[in-house]
Amino acid sequence: FTDSHPIVHKSIQRLRPQYHKYSGVLVDIFYDHFLAKNWHLYSSIELKIFTRSVYALMQKNYEYLPRQSKEMLPYMIKHDWLTNYSTLEGIQNVLNGMAKRASFVSNMEKGVTDLKNNYSLFETEFITFFPDLIGHSKIVIDQLILDK
């Protein structure tokens, strides 16, 4: 749903000339930033409390996680990645780490500059897109419940 959404596509196209195949990854991270930053608009649960519950759930279901997730989980928890997505410094740290792990030159570590330069545009696109994602998710969840 997300990858085929026209608003997400618009955000990706803005980054494609510089980041090529990594532009979609950057948009995912930028949108994660706006979700974390504006968390209070989408949930009555404080972000820090929610992220702790996510980490606990991942630890509880560790055996089912993909190998890469198992490797990253201790760092994710130690550095509280999910909460730190709410800050530009947190996003910079994530992009620095991803750039080091990329198999090709990605320039992802420079992505925060593009985020800053087009901040209100990316944020507006996220705020427009996210209700569509919520609506789609509710439909999928309802269908899963009906299929049980």
DSSP file with accessible surface (Angstrom, degrees, kcal/mol):
  #  RESIDUE AA STRUCTURE BP1 BP2  ACC     N-H-->O    O-->H-N    N-H-->O    O-->H-N    TCO  KAPPA ALPHA  PHI   PSI    X-CA   Y-CA   Z-CA
    1    1 A F     >        0   0   93      0, 0.0     4,-0.6     0, 0.0     3,-0.3   0.000 360.0 360.0 360.0 -51.0    0.0    0.0    0.0
    2    2 A T  T >4  +     0   0   37      1,-0.2     3,-1.3     2,-0.2     6,-0.2   0.936 360.0  51.6 -61.3 -49.5    2.7    2.5    1.1
    3    3 A D  T 34 S+     0   0  127      1,-0.3    -1,-0.2     5,-0.1    21,-0.0   0.752 114.4  43.6 -64.3 -23.6    5.0    1.9   -1.9
    4    4 A S  T 34 S+     0   0   99     -3,-0.3    -1,-0.3     4,-0.0    -2,-0.2   0.434  84.9 116.1-101.0   1.5    2.2    2.4   -4.4
    5    5 A H    <X  -     0   0   16     -3,-1.3     4,-2.6    -4,-0.6     5,-0.2  -0.507  65.7-135.9 -73.7 133.3    0.7    5.5   -2.8
    6    6 A P  H  > S+     0   0   95      0, 0.0     4,-2.0     0, 0.0    -1,-0.1   0.843 102.8  51.9 -61.1 -33.3    0.9    8.6   -5.0
    7    7 A I  H  > S+     0   0   32      2,-0.2     4,-2.0     1,-0.2     5,-0.2   0.935 111.4  46.2 -69.3 -43.3    2.0   10.9   -2.1
    8    8 A V  H  > S+     0   0    0      1,-0.2     4,-2.7     2,-0.2     5,-0.2   0.928 111.0  53.9 -62.8 -42.1    4.8    8.5   -1.1
    9    9 A H  H  X S+     0   0   98     -4,-2.6     4,-2.7     1,-0.2    -1,-0.2   0.901 106.3  52.6 -58.7 -40.3    5.8    8.3   -4.7
   10   10 A K  H  X S+     0   0  128     -4,-2.0     4,-1.5     2,-0.2    -1,-0.2   0.918 110.0  47.7 -62.3 -44.6    6.0   12.1   -4.9
   11   11 A S  H  X S+     0   0    0     -4,-2.0     4,-0.9     1,-0.2    -2,-0.2   0.922 112.8  49.2 -62.0 -43.3    8.3   12.2   -1.9
   12   12 A I  H >X S+     0   0   14     -4,-2.7     4,-1.6     1,-0.2     3,-0.9   0.916 106.7  55.1 -63.4 -43.8   10.5    9.4   -3.3
   13   13 A Q  H 3< S+     0   0   83     -4,-2.7    -1,-0.2     1,-0.3    -2,-0.2   0.838 100.7  59.8 -61.6 -33.1   10.8   11.2   -6.7
   14   14 A R  H 3< S+     0   0   65     -4,-1.5    -1,-0.3     1,-0.2    -2,-0.2   0.844 115.1  35.1 -62.2 -32.9   12.1   14.3   -5.0
   15   15 A L  H XX S+     0   0    3     -4,-0.9     4,-2.5    -3,-0.9     3,-1.0   0.641  93.3  90.7 -95.2 -18.1   15.0   12.3   -3.6
   16   16 A R  H 3X S+     0   0   96     -4,-1.6     4,-2.4     1,-0.2    -1,-0.1   0.846  77.9  60.7 -54.4 -41.6   15.6    9.9   -6.5
   17   17 A P  H 34 S+     0   0  101      0, 0.0    -1,-0.2     0, 0.0    -2,-0.1   0.880 119.2  27.5 -57.3 -34.9   18.1   12.0   -8.5
   18   18 A Q  H <4 S+     0   0   80     -3,-1.0    -2,-0.2    -4,-0.2    -3,-0.1   0.829 134.0  29.4 -94.2 -33.8   20.6   12.0   -5.6
   19   19 A Y  H >< S-     0   0    2     -4,-2.5     3,-2.5     1,-0.2     4,-0.2   0.474  77.9-175.7-112.0  -4.8   19.8    8.7   -3.8
   20   20 A H  G >< S+     0   0  121     -4,-2.4     3,-1.9    -5,-0.4     4,-0.3  -0.126  75.4   6.7  48.2-122.5   18.5    6.5   -6.6
   21   21 A K  G 3  S+     0   0  126      1,-0.3     3,-0.4     2,-0.1     4,-0.4   0.679 129.6  60.7 -67.4 -15.0   17.4    3.1   -5.1
   22   22 A Y  G <> S+     0   0   31     -3,-2.5     4,-2.3     1,-0.2    -1,-0.3   0.508  77.6  90.3 -88.2  -3.2   17.8    4.4   -1.6
   23   23 A S  H <> S+     0   0    0     -3,-1.9     4,-2.3     1,-0.2    -1,-0.2   0.888  85.8  51.3 -63.0 -36.5   15.3    7.2   -2.0
   24   24 A G  H  > S+     0   0   21     -3,-0.4     4,-2.3    -4,-0.3    -1,-0.2   0.891 108.4  51.7 -66.5 -37.4   12.4    5.0   -0.8
   25   25 A V  H  > S+     0   0   47     -4,-0.4     4,-2.1     2,-0.2    -2,-0.2   0.926 110.0  49.8 -64.1 -43.7   14.4    4.0    2.3
   26   26 A L  H  X S+     0   0    0     -4,-2.3     4,-3.1     1,-0.2    -2,-0.2   0.919 109.0  50.9 -62.1 -43.4   15.0    7.6    3.1
   27   27 A V  H  X S+     0   0    0     -4,-2.3     4,-3.0     1,-0.2     5,-0.3   0.920 107.9  53.7 -62.7 -40.8   11.3    8.5    2.7
   28   28 A D  H  X S+     0   0   68     -4,-2.3     4,-2.2     1,-0.2    -1,-0.2   0.931 112.6  44.0 -56.2 -45.2   10.4    5.6    5.1
   29   29 A I  H  X S+     0   0    7     -4,-2.1     4,-2.2     2,-0.2    -2,-0.2   0.910 112.4  51.3 -69.7 -41.5   12.8    7.1    7.6
   30   30 A F  H  X S+     0   0    0     -4,-3.1     4,-2.1     1,-0.2    -2,-0.2   0.932 111.8  47.5 -59.9 -44.5   11.6   10.6    7.1
   31   31 A Y  H  X S+     0   0   11     -4,-3.0     4,-2.4     1,-0.2    -2,-0.2   0.884 108.5  54.6 -66.2 -36.6    8.0    9.5    7.5
   32   32 A D  H  X S+     0   0   68     -4,-2.2     4,-2.7    -5,-0.3    -1,-0.2   0.897 106.6  53.6 -60.2 -39.0    9.0    7.6   10.7
   33   33 A H  H  X S+     0   0    2     -4,-2.2     4,-3.1     2,-0.2     5,-0.2   0.943 109.3  46.3 -60.3 -47.9   10.5   10.9   11.9
   34   34 A F  H  X S+     0   0    0     -4,-2.1     4,-2.1     2,-0.2    -2,-0.2   0.870 111.8  51.8 -67.6 -32.9    7.2   12.7   11.4
   35   35 A L  H  < S+     0   0   37     -4,-2.4    -1,-0.2     2,-0.2    -2,-0.2   0.955 114.7  41.9 -65.0 -48.2    5.2    9.9   13.0
   36   36 A A  H >< S+     0   0   11     -4,-2.7     3,-1.2     1,-0.2     4,-0.2   0.919 115.3  50.2 -65.5 -42.8    7.5    9.9   16.1
   37   37 A K  H 3< S+     0   0   74     -4,-3.1     3,-0.3     1,-0.3    -1,-0.2   0.875 121.6  33.6 -62.5 -38.8    7.6   13.7   16.2
   38   38 A N  T >< S+     0   0   17     -4,-2.1     3,-2.5    -5,-0.2     4,-0.5   0.069  79.4 127.7-104.9  22.0    3.8   14.0   16.0
   39   39 A W  G X>  +     0   0   33     -3,-1.2     3,-2.0     1,-0.3     4,-1.6   0.838  64.5  65.5 -49.2 -40.4    3.0   10.8   18.0
   40   40 A H  G 34 S+     0   0  135      1,-0.3    -1,-0.3    -3,-0.3    -2,-0.1   0.726  95.9  58.8 -59.5 -20.6    0.7   12.7   20.3
   41   41 A L  G <4 S+     0   0  103     -3,-2.5    -1,-0.3    -6,-0.2    -2,-0.2   0.686 115.1  34.0 -78.8 -19.3   -1.7   13.3   17.3
   42   42 A Y  T <4 S+     0   0   69     -3,-2.0     2,-0.3    -4,-0.5    -2,-0.2   0.540 120.7  32.8-114.3 -14.0   -2.1    9.6   16.7
   43   43 A S     <  -     0   0   32     -4,-1.6    -1,-0.2     1,-0.1     4,-0.1  -0.999  50.5-149.9-148.3 145.8   -2.0    7.9   20.1
   44   44 A S  S    S+     0   0  128     -2,-0.3     2,-0.4    -3,-0.1    -1,-0.1   0.547  81.5  91.0 -87.1  -8.9   -3.0    8.6   23.7
   45   45 A I  S    S-     0   0   82     -6,-0.1    -3,-0.1     1,-0.1    -2,-0.1  -0.743  90.5-109.9 -87.2 131.3    0.0    6.4   24.8
   46   46 A E     >  -     0   0  125     -2,-0.4     4,-2.6     1,-0.1     3,-0.3  -0.305  24.5-122.5 -59.3 141.4    3.2    8.3   25.4
   47   47 A L  H  > S+     0   0   26      1,-0.2     4,-3.1     2,-0.2     5,-0.2   0.894 110.4  52.9 -54.6 -45.9    5.8    7.5   22.7
   48   48 A K  H  > S+     0   0   78      1,-0.2     4,-1.9     2,-0.2    -1,-0.2   0.904 111.3  46.4 -60.4 -40.9    8.4    6.4   25.3
   49   49 A I  H  > S+     0   0   87     -3,-0.3     4,-1.8     2,-0.2    -1,-0.2   0.923 113.3  49.4 -67.5 -43.5    5.9    3.9   26.9
   50   50 A F  H  X S+     0   0   73     -4,-2.6     4,-2.1     1,-0.2    -2,-0.2   0.935 109.9  50.3 -61.4 -45.8    4.8    2.6   23.5
   51   51 A T  H  X S+     0   0    2     -4,-3.1     4,-2.7     1,-0.2    -1,-0.2   0.897 107.7  53.8 -64.8 -37.2    8.4    2.1   22.3
   52   52 A R  H  X S+     0   0  149     -4,-1.9     4,-2.4    -5,-0.2    -1,-0.2   0.899 108.8  49.6 -60.5 -39.7    9.2    0.1   25.5
   53   53 A S  H  X S+     0   0   64     -4,-1.8     4,-2.3     2,-0.2    -1,-0.2   0.874 109.9  51.2 -68.6 -34.5    6.2   -2.1   24.8
   54   54 A V  H  X S+     0   0   35     -4,-2.1     4,-2.6     2,-0.2    -2,-0.2   0.940 110.7  48.0 -65.8 -45.9    7.4   -2.7   21.2
   55   55 A Y  H  X S+     0   0   13     -4,-2.7     4,-2.5     1,-0.2    -2,-0.2   0.918 112.1  49.8 -60.0 -42.5   10.9   -3.6   22.4
   56   56 A A  H  X S+     0   0   52     -4,-2.4     4,-2.6     2,-0.2    -1,-0.2   0.909 110.7  49.9 -63.7 -40.4    9.4   -6.0   25.0
   57   57 A L  H  X S+     0   0  103     -4,-2.3     4,-1.8     2,-0.2    -2,-0.2   0.906 110.5  49.7 -64.9 -40.6    7.2   -7.6   22.3
   58   58 A M  H  < S+     0   0   40     -4,-2.6    -2,-0.2     2,-0.2    -1,-0.2   0.908 111.9  48.2 -65.4 -39.7   10.2   -8.1   20.0
   59   59 A Q  H >< S+     0   0  113     -4,-2.5     3,-1.4     1,-0.2    -2,-0.2   0.913 110.1  52.1 -66.0 -40.4   12.2   -9.6   22.8
   60   60 A K  H 3< S+     0   0  170     -4,-2.6     3,-0.3     1,-0.3    -1,-0.2   0.850 118.5  36.9 -63.0 -34.0    9.3  -11.9   23.7
   61   61 A N  T >X S+     0   0   56     -4,-1.8     3,-2.0    -5,-0.2     4,-0.5   0.032  78.3 130.3-108.2  27.6    9.1  -13.1   20.1
   62   62 A Y  G X4  +     0   0  104     -3,-1.4     3,-1.7     1,-0.3    -1,-0.2   0.841  65.1  61.4 -50.7 -42.9   12.8  -13.1   19.4
   63   63 A E  G 34 S+     0   0  134      1,-0.3    -1,-0.3    -3,-0.3    -2,-0.1   0.751 103.9  50.4 -61.6 -22.6   12.8  -16.5   17.9
   64   64 A Y  G <4 S+     0   0  163     -3,-2.0    -1,-0.3    -6,-0.2    -2,-0.2   0.536  87.7 105.3 -92.9  -7.8   10.4  -15.4   15.1
   65   65 A L  S << S-     0   0   31     -3,-1.7     5,-0.0    -4,-0.5    -3,-0.0  -0.434  79.5-104.1 -73.6 148.4   12.4  -12.4   14.1
   66   66 A P     >  -     0   0   85      0, 0.0     4,-2.3     0, 0.0     3,-0.4  -0.314  38.0-104.5 -63.5 157.0   14.5  -12.4   10.9
   67   67 A R  H  > S+     0   0  156      1,-0.2     4,-2.1     2,-0.2     5,-0.2   0.888 120.3  51.4 -52.5 -46.9   18.2  -12.7   11.4
   68   68 A Q  H  > S+     0   0  136      1,-0.2     4,-1.9     2,-0.2    -1,-0.2   0.884 109.4  50.4 -63.1 -37.5   19.0   -9.1   10.7
   69   69 A S  H  > S+     0   0   44     -3,-0.4     4,-2.2     1,-0.2    -1,-0.2   0.896 108.2  52.9 -66.7 -39.2   16.4   -8.0   13.2
   70   70 A K  H  < S+     0   0   60     -4,-2.3    -2,-0.2     1,-0.2    -1,-0.2   0.894 110.8  47.6 -61.3 -40.2   17.8  -10.3   15.8
   71   71 A E  H  < S+     0   0  103     -4,-2.1     4,-0.4    -5,-0.2    -1,-0.2   0.861 117.1  42.0 -68.8 -36.1   21.3   -8.7   15.2
   72   72 A M  H  X S+     0   0   44     -4,-1.9     4,-2.7    -5,-0.2     3,-0.5   0.744  92.3  84.5 -84.7 -23.8   20.0   -5.1   15.4
   73   73 A L  H  X S+     0   0    5     -4,-2.2     4,-2.7     1,-0.2     5,-0.3   0.872  87.3  51.4 -53.9 -46.2   17.6   -5.5   18.4
   74   74 A P  H  > S+     0   0   77      0, 0.0     4,-2.7     0, 0.0    -1,-0.2   0.917 115.4  43.2 -59.4 -39.4   20.2   -5.0   21.2
   75   75 A Y  H  > S+     0   0  135     -3,-0.5     4,-2.4    -4,-0.4    -2,-0.2   0.888 111.5  55.0 -70.3 -39.3   21.4   -1.8   19.5
   76   76 A M  H  <>S+     0   0   33     -4,-2.7     5,-2.0     2,-0.2     4,-0.3   0.921 114.9  39.1 -58.7 -44.8   17.9   -0.7   18.8
   77   77 A I  H ><5S+     0   0   49     -4,-2.7     3,-1.0    -5,-0.2    -2,-0.2   0.943 114.3  52.6 -72.1 -48.4   16.9   -1.0   22.5
   78   78 A K  H 3<5S+     0   0  164     -4,-2.7    -2,-0.2    -5,-0.3    -1,-0.2   0.885 121.3  32.3 -56.7 -40.8   20.2    0.4   23.9
   79   79 A H  T 3<5S-     0   0   95     -4,-2.4    -1,-0.3    -5,-0.2    -2,-0.2   0.337 103.5-129.9-101.4   5.9   20.0    3.5   21.8
   80   80 A D  T <>5 -     0   0   20     -3,-1.0     4,-2.5    -4,-0.3     3,-0.4   0.900  33.7-179.7  46.1  56.5   16.2    3.7   21.8
   81   81 A W  H  ><S+     0   0   55     -5,-2.0     4,-1.2     1,-0.2    -1,-0.1   0.872  72.0  56.8 -53.5 -45.0   15.9    4.1   18.1
   82   82 A L  H  4 S+     0   0   45     -6,-0.3     3,-0.3     1,-0.2    -1,-0.2   0.900 112.8  39.6 -62.5 -40.3   12.2    4.3   17.9
   83   83 A T  H >4 S+     0   0   21     -3,-0.4     3,-1.9     1,-0.2    -1,-0.2   0.904 111.7  58.1 -71.8 -39.5   12.0    7.3   20.3
   84   84 A N  H >< S+     0   0   66     -4,-2.5     3,-1.6     1,-0.3     6,-0.3   0.638  84.6  79.9 -70.0 -12.2   15.0    8.9   18.8
   85   85 A Y  T 3< S+     0   0   32     -4,-1.2    -1,-0.3    -3,-0.3   -48,-0.2   0.717  79.6  72.7 -61.8 -18.2   13.3    9.0   15.4
   86   86 A S  T <  S+     0   0   37     -3,-1.9     2,-0.3   -50,-0.2    -1,-0.3   0.668  93.5  61.4 -73.7 -13.5   11.5   12.1   16.8
   87   87 A T  S <> S-     0   0   58     -3,-1.6     4,-2.1    -4,-0.1     5,-0.1  -0.837  79.7-130.5-114.5 153.6   14.7   14.2   16.5
   88   88 A L  H  > S+     0   0   53     -2,-0.3     4,-2.6     1,-0.2     5,-0.2   0.865 112.4  56.0 -67.0 -33.1   16.8   15.2   13.5
   89   89 A E  H  > S+     0   0  143      2,-0.2     4,-2.3     1,-0.2    -1,-0.2   0.917 106.9  49.7 -63.3 -41.8   19.9   14.1   15.5
   90   90 A G  H  > S+     0   0    4     -6,-0.3     4,-2.1     2,-0.2    -2,-0.2   0.915 110.9  49.1 -62.6 -41.7   18.3   10.7   15.9
   91   91 A I  H  X S+     0   0    0     -4,-2.1     4,-2.8    -7,-0.3     5,-0.2   0.915 109.2  53.1 -64.2 -42.0   17.5   10.5   12.2
   92   92 A Q  H  X S+     0   0   50     -4,-2.6     4,-2.6     1,-0.2    -2,-0.2   0.924 108.5  50.1 -59.9 -42.9   21.1   11.5   11.4
   93   93 A N  H  X S+     0   0   96     -4,-2.3     4,-2.1     2,-0.2    -1,-0.2   0.913 111.3  48.5 -62.1 -42.5   22.4    8.7   13.6
   94   94 A V  H  X S+     0   0   15     -4,-2.1     4,-2.5     1,-0.2    -2,-0.2   0.941 112.8  47.5 -62.6 -46.3   20.2    6.1   11.9
   95   95 A L  H  X S+     0   0    0     -4,-2.8     4,-2.6     1,-0.2    14,-0.2   0.883 108.9  54.1 -66.5 -36.6   21.2    7.3    8.4
   96   96 A N  H  X S+     0   0   58     -4,-2.6     4,-1.7    -5,-0.2    -1,-0.2   0.936 111.6  45.7 -60.4 -45.2   24.9    7.2    9.4
   97   97 A G  H  X S+     0   0   17     -4,-2.1     4,-1.4     1,-0.2    -2,-0.2   0.908 113.2  48.8 -64.7 -42.0   24.6    3.6   10.5
   98   98 A M  H  X S+     0   0   48     -4,-2.5     4,-1.2     1,-0.2    -1,-0.2   0.891 107.9  54.5 -66.7 -38.7   22.6    2.6    7.4
   99   99 A A  H  < S+     0   0   21     -4,-2.6     3,-0.4     1,-0.2    -1,-0.2   0.894 107.0  51.7 -62.0 -37.6   25.1    4.3    5.1
  100  100 A K  H  < S+     0   0  180     -4,-1.7    -1,-0.2     1,-0.2    -2,-0.2   0.835 114.0  43.6 -66.4 -33.0   27.9    2.2    6.7
  101  101 A R  H  < S+     0   0  140     -4,-1.4    -1,-0.2    -5,-0.1    -2,-0.2   0.578  87.1 113.1 -90.1 -10.8   26.0   -1.0    6.1
  102  102 A A     <  -     0   0   25     -4,-1.2     4,-0.1    -3,-0.4    -3,-0.0  -0.347  64.3-140.9 -65.3 142.7   24.8   -0.3    2.6
  103  103 A S  S    S+     0   0  101      2,-0.1     2,-0.3     3,-0.0    -1,-0.1   0.678  86.3  35.6 -79.1 -16.7   26.3   -2.5   -0.1
  104  104 A F  S    S-     0   0  126     -5,-0.0     2,-0.3     0, 0.0    -2,-0.1  -0.859 108.1 -77.8-125.9 165.5   26.7    0.4   -2.5
  105  105 A V        +     0   0  130     -2,-0.3    -2,-0.1     1,-0.2    -5,-0.1  -0.500  55.7 168.0 -63.1 121.1   27.5    4.0   -2.1
  106  106 A S        -     0   0    5     -2,-0.3    -1,-0.2    -7,-0.2   -84,-0.1   0.674  31.7-147.4-111.6 -26.0   24.2    5.4   -0.9
  107  107 A N    >   +     0   0   47     -8,-0.1     3,-2.2     1,-0.1     4,-0.2   0.646  51.6 140.1  60.6  14.6   24.9    8.9    0.4
  108  108 A M  G >   +     0   0    4      1,-0.3     3,-2.2     2,-0.2     4,-0.3   0.814  57.7  69.7 -58.3 -30.2   22.2    8.3    2.9
  109  109 A E  G 3  S+     0   0   66      1,-0.3     3,-0.4   -14,-0.2    -1,-0.3   0.725  96.5  54.7 -61.8 -17.0   24.2   10.0    5.6
  110  110 A K  G X> S+     0   0   99     -3,-2.2     3,-1.1     1,-0.2     4,-0.9   0.474  80.5  96.7 -90.8  -2.7   23.5   13.3    3.7
  111  111 A G  H <>  +     0   0    0     -3,-2.2     4,-2.4     1,-0.3    -1,-0.2   0.798  69.8  65.5 -61.3 -32.1   19.7   12.7    3.8
  112  112 A V  H 3> S+     0   0    3     -3,-0.4     4,-3.1    -4,-0.3    -1,-0.3   0.867  96.6  58.6 -62.1 -31.8   19.0   14.9    6.8
  113  113 A T  H <> S+     0   0   79     -3,-1.1     4,-2.6     2,-0.2    -1,-0.2   0.943 108.2  44.6 -61.4 -44.7   20.2   17.9    4.7
  114  114 A D  H  X S+     0   0   31     -4,-0.9     4,-1.5     2,-0.2    -2,-0.2   0.879 112.4  52.7 -66.9 -36.4   17.4   17.1    2.2
  115  115 A L  H  < S+     0   0    0     -4,-2.4     3,-0.3     2,-0.2    -2,-0.2   0.946 112.0  45.0 -62.6 -46.7   15.0   16.6    5.0
  116  116 A K  H >< S+     0   0  123     -4,-3.1     3,-1.1     1,-0.2     4,-0.2   0.909 112.0  52.1 -62.8 -43.2   15.8   20.0    6.5
  117  117 A N  H 3< S+     0   0  115     -4,-2.6    -1,-0.2     1,-0.3    -2,-0.2   0.756 125.8  25.1 -66.3 -27.3   15.7   21.7    3.1
  118  118 A N  T 3X S+     0   0   52     -4,-1.5     4,-2.7    -3,-0.3     5,-0.3  -0.068  83.5 133.4-124.9  31.5   12.2   20.4    2.3
  119  119 A Y  H <> S+     0   0   54     -3,-1.1     4,-2.7     1,-0.2     5,-0.2   0.910  73.0  43.0 -55.4 -53.2   11.0   19.8    5.9
  120  120 A S  H  > S+     0   0   87     -4,-0.2     4,-2.5     1,-0.2    -1,-0.2   0.871 114.4  52.6 -66.6 -32.1    7.5   21.3    5.6
  121  121 A L  H  > S+     0   0   70      2,-0.2     4,-2.3     1,-0.2    -2,-0.2   0.954 112.5  43.3 -67.9 -48.0    6.9   19.7    2.2
  122  122 A F  H  X S+     0   0    0     -4,-2.7     4,-2.6    -7,-0.2    -2,-0.2   0.909 114.7  51.0 -63.1 -39.8    7.8   16.2    3.5
  123  123 A E  H  X S+     0   0   34     -4,-2.7     4,-2.9    -5,-0.3     5,-0.2   0.925 109.5  49.5 -65.7 -42.1    5.8   16.8    6.7
  124  124 A T  H  X S+     0   0   83     -4,-2.5     4,-2.1    -5,-0.2    -1,-0.2   0.918 111.3  50.1 -61.8 -41.4    2.7   17.9    4.7
  125  125 A E  H  X S+     0   0    9     -4,-2.3     4,-2.6     2,-0.2    -2,-0.2   0.925 112.2  47.3 -64.1 -42.8    3.0   14.8    2.5
  126  126 A F  H  X S+     0   0    4     -4,-2.6     4,-3.2     2,-0.2    -2,-0.2   0.947 111.2  50.1 -62.0 -47.8    3.3   12.6    5.6
  127  127 A I  H  < S+     0   0   74     -4,-2.9    -1,-0.2     1,-0.2    -2,-0.2   0.844 114.6  45.6 -63.3 -30.4    0.3   14.2    7.3
  128  128 A T  H  X S+     0   0   74     -4,-2.1     4,-0.5    -5,-0.2    -1,-0.2   0.889 117.9  43.1 -76.0 -39.4   -1.7   13.8    4.1
  129  129 A F  H >X S+     0   0    5     -4,-2.6     4,-1.7    -5,-0.2     3,-0.9   0.885  99.6  69.3 -73.8 -41.1   -0.6   10.2    3.6
  130  130 A F  H 3X S+     0   0   26     -4,-3.2     4,-2.7     1,-0.3     5,-0.2   0.852  93.9  53.8 -59.7 -40.8   -0.9    8.8    7.1
  131  131 A P  H 3> S+     0   0   70      0, 0.0     4,-2.5     0, 0.0    -1,-0.3   0.887 108.1  53.1 -60.2 -33.2   -4.7    8.9    7.5
  132  132 A D  H <X S+     0   0   75     -3,-0.9     4,-2.5    -4,-0.5    -2,-0.2   0.910 109.3  48.7 -64.5 -41.2   -4.9    6.8    4.2
  133  133 A L  H  X S+     0   0   39     -4,-1.7     4,-2.8     2,-0.2    -1,-0.2   0.919 110.6  50.3 -65.1 -41.9   -2.5    4.3    5.8
  134  134 A I  H  X S+     0   0   58     -4,-2.7     4,-2.3     2,-0.2    -2,-0.2   0.942 112.0  47.9 -60.5 -47.0   -4.6    4.2    9.0
  135  135 A G  H  X S+     0   0   31     -4,-2.5     4,-1.8     1,-0.2    -2,-0.2   0.917 112.9  47.6 -60.4 -44.7   -7.7    3.6    6.9
  136  136 A H  H  X S+     0   0   70     -4,-2.5     4,-2.4     1,-0.2    -1,-0.2   0.915 110.5  52.6 -63.5 -42.2   -6.1    0.9    4.8
  137  137 A S  H  X S+     0   0   47     -4,-2.8     4,-2.9     1,-0.2     5,-0.2   0.897 106.7  52.6 -61.5 -41.0   -4.7   -0.8    7.9
  138  138 A K  H  X S+     0   0  131     -4,-2.3     4,-2.7     2,-0.2    -1,-0.2   0.910 109.1  49.9 -62.5 -40.4   -8.2   -0.9    9.6
  139  139 A I  H  X S+     0   0  112     -4,-1.8     4,-2.3     2,-0.2    -2,-0.2   0.933 112.3  47.1 -62.4 -46.1   -9.6   -2.6    6.5
  140  140 A V  H  X S+     0   0   61     -4,-2.4     4,-2.4     2,-0.2    -2,-0.2   0.929 113.2  48.5 -63.5 -43.7   -6.8   -5.2    6.4
  141  141 A I  H  X S+     0   0   92     -4,-2.9     4,-2.3     2,-0.2    -2,-0.2   0.936 111.1  50.3 -63.0 -44.8   -7.2   -5.9   10.2
  142  142 A D  H  X S+     0   0   96     -4,-2.7     4,-2.3     1,-0.2    -1,-0.2   0.913 110.9  49.9 -59.3 -40.4  -11.0   -6.2    9.8
  143  143 A Q  H  X S+     0   0   94     -4,-2.3     4,-2.1     1,-0.2    -1,-0.2   0.911 109.0  51.3 -66.7 -39.8  -10.5   -8.7    7.0
  144  144 A L  H  X S+     0   0  109     -4,-2.4     4,-0.6     1,-0.2    -1,-0.2   0.892 110.2  49.8 -62.9 -39.3   -8.1  -10.7    9.0
  145  145 A I  H >< S+     0   0  108     -4,-2.3     3,-0.9     1,-0.2    -2,-0.2   0.916 111.2  48.7 -65.8 -42.0  -10.6  -10.9   11.8
  146  146 A L  H 3< S+     0   0  133     -4,-2.3    -2,-0.2     1,-0.2    -1,-0.2   0.844 107.3  56.0 -66.3 -33.6  -13.3  -12.0    9.5
  147  147 A D  H 3<        0   0  112     -4,-2.1    -1,-0.2    -5,-0.2    -2,-0.2   0.612 360.0 360.0 -74.9 -12.3  -11.1  -14.7    7.9
  148  148 A K    <<        0   0  220     -3,-0.9    -3,-0.0    -4,-0.6    -4,-0.0  -0.240 360.0 360.0 -68.7 360.0  -10.4  -16.3   11.4
